[in-house]
């Protein structure tokens, strides 16, 4: 009797694992940045850590990754959110906080473009960091 039960569990285990893997897959999209706490000044060689506030489009949304493009002293920052595909999620738009780190190796002004895509024609929040 015990061997039949063990065999049943072994047969149903792969099906259970395959079903649970679907919940691990996620959809990803840009997470618009709505505000930052970028300081106005810093010193060369100092790592600046500051908060970026961004939104996700459901109560299950969470930070996924960042994309930073550097062109000289212009830094464009885009954040992404991920969304589980197998959960029932609240229909809200929460704001998340993500810590961003930046280190300047030269003196001068650095221009940050934070991707906002706020549907009002402004696609970026612009800010400047002065490195002394």
Secondary structure, DSSP 8 states (H G I E B T S, - for coil): -HHHHHHHHHHHHHHHHHHHHHHH-EEEEE--EEEE---SEE-TT-EEEEEEEEE-SSTT-EEEEEEEEEETTEEEEEEEEEEESSS---S---EEEEEEEEE--SSEEEEEEEE---SSS--EEEEEEEE-
